[in-house]
Amino acid sequence: MNEEPAALPAPTSLSGGPGGAVDGPAELGSRGWPGQDPARLPEASRKIVFIAWRDLANRLAGGSEVLVDQLGTGLAARGHQVTLLCGGPVAERPYHVQRSGGTYSQFLRAPLAYLRHFRDADLIVEVCNGMPFLVPLWSRRPVICLVNHVHTELWPIRFRPPVSTVGRRIESTVMPRVHRENLFLTVSPSTAESLQRMGVGADRIRQICNGVVRPDPPTPRSPDPLFLAFGRLADYKRLDLLLRLWDRVRHVTGGKLVIAGNGPERARLEALAGPGVVFTGRVSEQEKHRLMCSAWLLVHPALIEGWGIVVAEAAIRGTPAVAFDVPGLRDSVVHGETGMLVRTEGEFASAWASLAIDGRRREALGQAARTRALQLHWSAAVQGFAEVADEAIKRAAHLADKARKEPSWR
């Protein structure tokens, strides 16, 4: 992590209330940005633009969108002028949100929106979720490249060649090269290691940790075996594998497997599901709380995660996790302490069944998971981001000054 003290101030006043959401171009005032009252902005306020794929309102939103929302909310509360420029559906937030197009058109429209409205930004945060925006090619402002997790293994799952080949090459080769002067920010050691394998120097990688929202008072644990899988029903979450494992362990454990969430894989998964499986679809925060408190275990078979926010959300409710030893999840689950990490399908089934039978062991893991999760605060993530933002702005100024001083041979 950056060891410099935070330079982004934390004033007690807010930045003029919610920024709201805008679909398409918005007119700017003489000072400030859309939805923000210039007269109420503190003198030390900075203009920060997050350029991301989705808003939290998108039905496919996940951990990356939660992270950006928490950072944006925290920075706006400190008095900074925050804008999220993204594609797809958007909703009102405590910061300004501007839609820049659809799922794919935004990659062409985001640069135009930036050039029209945000050229005076103090900092651009490019959120790289597989396909990058390559901000340094069209902006000369200070930039941080925020990478929740690397999608190298997901391109062949999502797309066929040549699209998968091109996408993988752009993420693994072009993106690091374009951002060769910038800092990279991530949320887990696993992603930091992946970035280093892509050629990003360790001296340019910074890390913050996701937080977890403190829940309401706990609701009762289910008296009967109840196992929960929670999240977007997407291919890389490997819930089809979980259903196969359930067919093996249900004869030992009994009870039911609840799969909460929605996504493109739902119809296929419902067709594969055997006895004792319940699909809830997307649930409210209240129902999520009840399910995570009721569950005996969180079962999480994903191929890769940036961190696994859902693991921390279950953990803070005293529910341990069984997951594969893969990037992200090996950071959010401490093997043998807050849950179990496994390498094979057989080990997953064995850990699932043994913890279902051993209530004392399960309770001990749950208590340790809760203790660890209680140490995760979104305020610390915002503070960590503020420190990295300050470093990025100073770094850009230093590089610009160095370039001016270098002799020109042209």
C-alpha positions as CSV (number, residue, x, y, z in Angstrom):
1,M,0.0,0.0,0.0
2,N,1.0,3.6,-0.4
3,E,2.7,4.8,2.7
4,E,2.2,8.6,2.0
5,P,-0.3,10.3,4.3
6,A,-3.7,11.0,2.9
7,A,-3.9,14.3,1.0
8,L,-7.5,14.3,0.1
9,P,-9.2,16.2,2.9
10,A,-12.3,15.0,4.7
11,P,-14.4,18.0,5.3
12,T,-17.5,17.7,7.5
13,S,-19.9,19.3,5.0
14,L,-21.4,17.3,2.1
15,S,-21.2,18.3,-1.5
16,G,-24.6,19.6,-2.0
17,G,-26.7,16.5,-1.7
18,P,-27.3,13.6,-4.1
19,G,-25.8,14.0,-7.5
20,G,-28.7,12.2,-9.3
21,A,-28.6,10.3,-12.5
22,V,-28.5,11.6,-16.1
23,D,-29.3,9.7,-19.2
24,G,-27.1,11.2,-21.9
25,P,-25.5,14.6,-22.1
26,A,-26.0,17.1,-19.3
27,E,-25.4,20.8,-19.2
28,L,-22.7,22.1,-16.8
29,G,-22.7,25.2,-14.7
30,S,-20.0,27.8,-14.6
31,R,-18.4,25.8,-11.8
32,G,-18.9,22.2,-10.7
33,W,-20.6,19.4,-12.4
34,P,-24.2,18.2,-13.1
35,G,-26.4,17.9,-10.1
36,Q,-23.9,19.6,-7.7
37,D,-24.3,23.1,-6.3
38,P,-21.0,25.0,-6.9
39,A,-21.8,27.4,-4.0
40,R,-21.8,24.5,-1.5
41,L,-18.5,22.8,-2.6
42,P,-15.6,23.0,-0.2
43,E,-12.5,24.7,-1.5
44,A,-10.4,21.5,-1.3
45,S,-13.0,19.6,-3.4
46,R,-11.6,17.5,-6.2
47,K,-13.3,16.4,-9.4
48,I,-13.1,12.6,-9.7
49,V,-14.6,10.6,-12.6
50,F,-15.1,6.8,-12.4
51,I,-15.4,5.3,-15.9
52,A,-16.9,1.9,-15.5
53,W,-19.0,-0.7,-17.4
54,R,-22.1,-0.7,-15.1
55,D,-23.9,1.2,-12.4
56,L,-25.2,-0.7,-9.4
57,A,-28.7,-0.5,-10.9
58,N,-27.7,-2.9,-13.6
59,R,-29.2,-6.4,-13.1
60,L,-25.8,-7.9,-13.8
61,A,-24.0,-5.7,-11.2
62,G,-21.6,-7.5,-8.9
63,G,-18.7,-6.8,-6.6
64,S,-17.0,-4.3,-8.8
65,E,-20.1,-2.1,-8.9
66,V,-20.5,-2.4,-5.1
67,L,-16.9,-1.2,-4.7
68,V,-17.3,1.8,-7.0
69,D,-20.6,2.7,-5.3
70,Q,-19.1,2.6,-1.9
71,L,-16.0,4.6,-3.0
72,G,-18.2,7.2,-4.8
73,T,-20.5,7.5,-1.8
74,G,-17.6,7.9,0.6
75,L,-15.8,10.5,-1.5
76,A,-19.0,12.5,-2.1
77,A,-19.5,12.5,1.7
78,R,-16.0,14.0,2.0
79,G,-17.1,16.9,-0.2
80,H,-15.5,15.8,-3.5
81,Q,-17.3,16.1,-6.9
82,V,-17.8,12.5,-8.0
83,T,-19.2,11.3,-11.3
84,L,-19.7,7.8,-12.5
85,L,-19.7,7.5,-16.3
86,C,-21.1,4.1,-17.4
87,G,-23.3,2.2,-19.8
88,G,-26.7,0.6,-19.3
89,P,-29.4,1.4,-16.7
90,V,-28.5,3.9,-14.0
91,A,-30.1,5.1,-10.8
92,E,-29.9,8.1,-8.5
93,R,-26.9,8.0,-6.1
94,P,-25.3,10.3,-3.6
95,Y,-23.0,11.3,-6.5
96,H,-23.6,12.1,-10.1
97,V,-24.2,9.3,-12.5
98,Q,-24.2,9.8,-16.3
99,R,-25.1,7.1,-18.8
100,S,-22.7,6.9,-21.7
101,G,-24.4,4.3,-23.9
102,G,-25.2,0.7,-24.0
103,T,-23.2,-2.4,-23.1
104,Y,-20.8,-2.0,-26.0
105,S,-21.5,1.5,-27.5
106,Q,-20.2,3.1,-24.3
107,F,-16.7,2.2,-25.3
108,L,-17.0,4.7,-28.2
109,R,-19.3,7.2,-26.4
110,A,-17.4,7.4,-23.1
111,P,-14.4,9.4,-24.7
112,L,-16.9,11.8,-26.3
113,A,-18.7,12.4,-23.0
114,Y,-15.4,12.9,-21.3
115,L,-14.2,15.4,-23.9
116,R,-17.4,17.3,-23.7
117,H,-17.9,17.5,-20.0
118,F,-15.0,16.3,-17.9
119,R,-11.8,17.5,-19.3
120,D,-11.1,19.5,-16.2
121,A,-11.2,16.4,-13.9
122,D,-8.6,16.2,-11.3
123,L,-8.5,12.4,-11.5
124,I,-9.9,9.7,-13.8
125,V,-10.5,6.2,-12.4
126,E,-10.7,3.6,-15.2
127,V,-12.5,0.6,-13.9
128,C,-11.2,-2.3,-16.0
129,N,-13.7,-5.2,-16.1
130,G,-12.2,-7.3,-18.9
131,M,-12.4,-4.9,-21.8
132,P,-10.6,-1.7,-20.9
133,F,-11.5,1.9,-21.9
134,L,-7.8,2.7,-22.5
135,V,-8.3,6.2,-21.0
136,P,-4.7,7.4,-21.4
137,L,-5.2,7.3,-25.2
138,W,-7.8,10.1,-25.0
139,S,-7.2,11.8,-21.7
140,R,-4.1,13.7,-20.3
141,R,-5.5,13.9,-16.8
142,P,-4.1,11.8,-13.9
143,V,-5.4,8.2,-14.1
144,I,-5.8,5.2,-11.8
145,C,-6.5,1.8,-13.3
146,L,-8.9,0.0,-11.0
147,V,-8.9,-3.8,-11.5
148,N,-11.2,-5.9,-9.4
149,H,-10.0,-9.1,-11.0
150,V,-8.3,-10.2,-14.2
151,H,-10.5,-11.9,-16.7
152,T,-7.9,-14.0,-18.5
153,E,-9.6,-17.3,-17.8
154,L,-13.1,-15.9,-18.5
155,W,-12.7,-14.8,-22.1
156,P,-12.9,-18.3,-23.6
157,I,-16.0,-19.0,-21.4
158,R,-17.8,-15.8,-22.4
159,F,-16.9,-15.6,-26.1
160,R,-15.7,-17.7,-29.0
161,P,-12.6,-17.1,-31.1
162,P,-11.6,-14.7,-32.5
163,V,-13.4,-12.4,-30.1
164,S,-12.1,-14.2,-27.0
165,T,-8.5,-14.2,-28.4
166,V,-8.6,-10.5,-29.2
167,G,-10.3,-9.6,-25.9
168,R,-7.8,-11.6,-23.9
169,R,-4.9,-9.9,-25.7
170,I,-6.2,-6.4,-25.2
171,E,-6.6,-7.0,-21.5
172,S,-3.4,-8.8,-20.9
173,T,-1.1,-6.9,-23.2
174,V,-2.6,-3.6,-24.5
175,M,-4.1,-2.4,-21.2
176,P,-0.9,-2.7,-19.2
177,R,1.1,-1.0,-21.9
178,V,-1.3,1.9,-22.2
179,H,-1.3,2.3,-18.5
180,R,2.5,1.9,-18.2
181,E,2.9,5.3,-16.4
182,N,-0.1,4.9,-14.1
183,L,-0.9,3.3,-10.7
184,F,-3.0,0.2,-10.6
185,L,-5.5,-0.3,-7.7
186,T,-6.9,-3.7,-6.7
187,V,-8.7,-5.3,-3.8
188,S,-6.8,-8.6,-3.3
189,P,-3.3,-10.1,-3.3
190,S,-4.5,-12.6,-6.0
191,T,-5.3,-9.8,-8.4
192,A,-2.1,-8.0,-7.6
193,E,-0.2,-11.2,-8.5
194,S,-2.2,-11.5,-11.7
195,L,-1.3,-8.0,-12.7
196,Q,2.4,-8.7,-12.1
197,R,2.2,-11.7,-14.4
198,M,0.8,-9.3,-17.0
199,G,3.9,-7.1,-16.7
200,V,2.7,-4.5,-14.3
201,G,5.5,-3.6,-11.9
202,A,4.8,-4.3,-8.2
203,D,6.0,-0.8,-7.4
204,R,2.9,0.5,-9.3
205,I,0.3,-1.7,-7.7
206,R,-1.7,-0.5,-4.7
207,Q,-4.3,-2.5,-2.7
208,I,-7.3,-1.6,-0.7
209,C,-9.7,-4.0,1.0
210,N,-13.4,-4.3,0.5
211,G,-15.6,-3.5,3.4
212,V,-18.9,-5.0,4.5
213,V,-22.0,-3.3,5.7
214,R,-22.9,-4.0,9.3
215,P,-26.2,-6.0,9.2
216,D,-29.3,-5.8,11.2
217,P,-29.6,-8.0,14.4
218,P,-29.3,-11.7,13.4
219,T,-32.4,-13.8,12.6
220,P,-32.6,-17.4,13.7
221,R,-30.4,-20.1,12.1
222,S,-32.5,-22.7,10.3
223,P,-33.2,-25.8,12.5
224,D,-32.9,-28.0,9.3
225,P,-29.9,-28.2,7.0
226,L,-30.0,-25.2,4.7
227,F,-27.1,-24.3,2.3
228,L,-26.9,-21.1,0.4
229,A,-25.4,-20.1,-2.9
230,F,-25.7,-16.4,-3.5
231,G,-24.8,-14.2,-6.5
232,R,-25.2,-13.6,-10.2
233,L,-26.2,-16.8,-12.1
234,A,-23.3,-16.5,-14.6
235,D,-21.2,-19.2,-16.3
236,Y,-18.0,-18.5,-14.4
237,K,-19.9,-18.9,-11.0
238,R,-20.1,-22.7,-11.9
239,L,-23.4,-23.3,-10.3
240,D,-23.9,-26.3,-12.6
241,L,-21.0,-27.9,-10.8
242,L,-22.6,-27.1,-7.5
243,L,-25.8,-28.8,-8.6
244,R,-23.8,-32.0,-9.4
245,L,-22.2,-31.9,-6.0
246,W,-25.5,-31.4,-4.3
247,D,-26.8,-34.6,-5.9
248,R,-23.9,-36.3,-4.0
249,V,-24.1,-34.6,-0.6
250,R,-27.9,-34.4,-0.1
251,H,-28.1,-38.1,0.7
252,V,-25.7,-37.4,3.6
253,T,-26.9,-34.0,4.7
254,G,-30.5,-33.8,3.9
255,G,-32.1,-30.3,3.9
256,K,-32.2,-28.0,0.9
257,L,-29.9,-25.9,-1.3
258,V,-31.1,-22.3,-1.9
259,I,-29.7,-20.5,-4.9
260,A,-30.4,-16.8,-4.6
261,G,-29.8,-14.4,-7.5
262,N,-30.6,-14.0,-11.1
263,G,-28.7,-14.1,-14.4
264,P,-28.4,-15.6,-17.9
265,E,-27.8,-19.1,-16.6
266,R,-31.0,-19.4,-14.6
267,A,-33.1,-21.3,-17.1
268,R,-30.4,-23.9,-17.7
269,L,-29.6,-24.3,-14.0
270,E,-33.3,-24.8,-13.2
271,A,-33.4,-27.6,-15.8
272,L,-30.4,-29.3,-14.2
273,A,-31.6,-29.0,-10.6
274,G,-32.6,-32.1,-8.7
275,P,-34.6,-32.5,-5.5
276,G,-34.2,-30.1,-2.7
277,V,-33.1,-27.1,-4.8
278,V,-34.8,-23.8,-4.5
279,F,-34.3,-20.8,-6.8
280,T,-35.3,-17.5,-5.3
281,G,-34.4,-15.1,-8.1
282,R,-33.1,-11.7,-7.1
283,V,-33.9,-10.9,-3.4
284,S,-34.3,-7.8,-1.3
285,E,-31.7,-6.8,1.3
286,Q,-34.0,-8.0,4.0
287,E,-34.4,-11.4,2.4
288,K,-30.6,-11.6,1.8
289,H,-30.1,-10.9,5.5
290,R,-32.6,-13.6,6.5
291,L,-31.1,-16.2,4.1
292,M,-27.5,-15.6,5.2
293,C,-28.5,-15.8,8.9
294,S,-30.5,-19.0,8.3
295,A,-27.9,-20.8,6.2
296,W,-25.6,-23.4,7.7
297,L,-23.0,-22.8,5.1
298,L,-22.3,-20.5,2.1
299,V,-21.3,-22.8,-0.8
300,H,-19.3,-20.8,-3.4
301,P,-18.0,-22.8,-6.5
302,A,-16.9,-19.8,-8.6
303,L,-13.9,-20.1,-10.9
304,I,-12.5,-16.7,-9.9
305,E,-13.4,-13.6,-7.9
306,G,-11.9,-10.2,-7.2
307,W,-12.5,-10.7,-3.5
308,G,-15.8,-12.3,-2.9
309,I,-17.9,-9.7,-1.2
310,V,-20.7,-12.3,-0.7
311,V,-18.3,-14.4,1.5
312,A,-17.8,-11.4,3.8
313,E,-21.5,-10.7,3.9
314,A,-22.2,-14.2,5.0
315,A,-19.2,-14.2,7.4
316,I,-20.4,-11.2,9.3
317,R,-23.6,-13.1,10.0
318,G,-21.6,-16.0,11.4
319,T,-22.0,-18.2,8.3
320,P,-18.7,-19.9,7.1
321,A,-18.0,-20.7,3.5
322,V,-16.9,-23.7,1.4
323,A,-15.1,-22.5,-1.7
324,F,-12.5,-23.5,-4.3
325,D,-8.9,-22.4,-3.7
326,V,-9.0,-19.8,-6.6
327,P,-8.0,-16.2,-7.0
328,G,-10.0,-13.9,-4.8
329,L,-11.6,-16.6,-2.7
330,R,-8.3,-17.6,-1.2
331,D,-8.1,-14.0,0.1
332,S,-11.6,-13.8,1.5
333,V,-11.6,-17.3,3.1
334,V,-9.0,-18.3,5.6
335,H,-8.7,-22.1,5.1
336,G,-9.6,-24.0,8.3
337,E,-10.3,-20.8,10.2
338,T,-13.2,-19.0,8.6
339,G,-14.2,-21.7,6.1
340,M,-12.8,-24.3,3.9
341,L,-10.8,-24.0,0.6
342,V,-10.6,-27.0,-1.6
343,R,-9.0,-27.9,-4.9
344,T,-11.1,-30.7,-6.3
345,E,-14.8,-31.5,-6.7
346,G,-14.4,-34.5,-4.4
347,E,-12.8,-32.3,-1.7
348,F,-15.7,-29.8,-2.0
349,A,-18.3,-32.5,-1.5
350,S,-16.4,-33.9,1.4
351,A,-15.9,-30.5,3.2
352,W,-19.6,-29.7,2.6
353,A,-20.9,-32.9,4.0
354,S,-18.5,-33.0,7.0
355,L,-19.3,-29.5,8.1
356,A,-23.0,-30.2,7.7
357,I,-22.6,-33.1,10.1
358,D,-20.2,-31.4,12.6
359,G,-22.2,-28.6,14.1
360,R,-19.5,-27.6,16.7
361,R,-16.9,-27.2,14.0
362,R,-19.3,-25.3,11.8
363,E,-20.1,-22.9,14.7
364,A,-16.4,-22.3,15.4
365,L,-15.7,-21.4,11.8
366,G,-18.7,-19.1,11.7
367,Q,-17.6,-17.3,14.8
368,A,-14.1,-16.8,13.5
369,A,-15.5,-15.6,10.1
370,R,-17.6,-13.0,11.9
371,T,-14.7,-11.8,13.9
372,R,-12.6,-11.3,10.8
373,A,-15.5,-9.7,8.8
374,L,-16.1,-7.1,11.6
375,Q,-12.6,-5.7,10.8
376,L,-13.6,-4.8,7.2
377,H,-14.8,-1.2,7.0
378,W,-15.8,0.7,3.9
379,S,-14.5,3.8,5.5
380,A,-11.0,2.2,5.5
381,A,-11.4,1.5,1.8
382,V,-12.4,5.1,1.1
383,Q,-9.4,6.3,3.1
384,G,-7.1,3.9,1.3
385,F,-8.4,5.1,-2.1
386,A,-7.9,8.7,-1.0
387,E,-4.2,8.0,-0.3
388,V,-3.8,6.3,-3.7
389,A,-5.6,9.2,-5.4
390,D,-3.3,11.7,-3.8
391,E,-0.3,9.7,-4.9
392,A,-1.6,9.4,-8.5
393,I,-2.1,13.1,-8.8
394,K,1.3,13.9,-7.4
395,R,2.9,11.2,-9.7
396,A,1.2,12.7,-12.8
397,A,2.5,16.2,-11.9
398,H,6.0,14.9,-11.4
399,L,6.0,13.0,-14.7
400,A,4.7,16.1,-16.5
401,D,7.3,18.3,-14.9
402,K,10.0,15.8,-15.8
403,A,8.9,15.7,-19.4
404,R,9.0,19.5,-19.7
405,K,12.6,19.6,-18.3
406,E,13.9,16.9,-20.6
407,P,15.7,18.3,-23.7
408,S,13.9,17.9,-27.0
409,W,15.9,16.6,-30.0
410,R,13.1,17.3,-32.5
